[in-house]
Amino acid sequence: MTREEVIQKVNAFLVEEIEIEKDLLKDDALLKENLGIDSLDFVDIVVIVERNFGFKIKPEEMANVRTLSQFYDYIESKVKDK
């Protein structure tokens, strides 16, 4: 899966299922501060990522993920490791 495919899938579920406005989805957007992703949203995201990408997010691996670009990087690296 290419980075572009990861970005498209992630953006699609953030807009459709987490209800984040598409205009806010910029690489440097902060997940909590700019996108308003809270702990309940994160639980949903864990389930959605598992369903769409086939791996489980480990909270300790997400500890340093603060921006949308870092989230894309994380998913892309996990998909390549499968």
N, C-alpha and C positions, 0 to 999 in steps of 0.2 A: 504494500500500500504506500502510495506516494504522500509526501507532506501535504500536497494540495488536497488529496482525498481525505486525509485526516482533518484538515481545516474545514472542509465542506461538511463532513459528518458532525464534527463538534459544533460548528456554528448552527447547523440545522437543529440539533437537539436543544441547544441553548435557547434558540428562538422559540421553537415549538413546545418544548416540554418544561423548560425553566422560565419561559416567558420574559426573556431579556430582549430589549429592543435591538434590532439588527445594527442600527447606527452606532451602538456602543461597542460592538465587537471589533476592537482594534488590537493589534499585537501587544501594545504596551499597556492595555487596560488592566488595572489591578482587579483580581477576582472579587475580593471582598469590597474594597472601597469604591471602585468604579462600576462594577457589574452588580453589586449588591447580593452576591452569593453568600448565603448564610449556612449554618450547620445543617438545617433541614434540607436545603437545596443540595448540599453536598451528598447527603444520603441518597437522594434521587439520582444525582450524577454518577455515583458509584454503581448503582443498578443499571443505568443506561449504558455506561461504558462497558460493563461486563456483557450486556446483551449485544451491543454493537461491535465491540472490538475483541471480545473473547478472553479478557483477562480481568483479574480483580485488582482494584486500586488498593495499595497498602498505605494507610495513613502516614506512616513514618517516611515513606518515599515522597509524599506530597508536602512534607513540612516546609520545604524551601521553594515550593511552586507558588509564586505570587502573581505572575502576569499571565495573560491569555497565551502569549507566545511560549512561556515556560510550560504551560499545560499542554499545548500542541507538541512541544519537544518531548515531554514525558510520555504522552500516548504514542507518538511515533517511535520512540525507543523501545517501548514495551511490545508494540506490534512487531517490530523487527526481531525482537528476542524470542518470539514464539516459535 
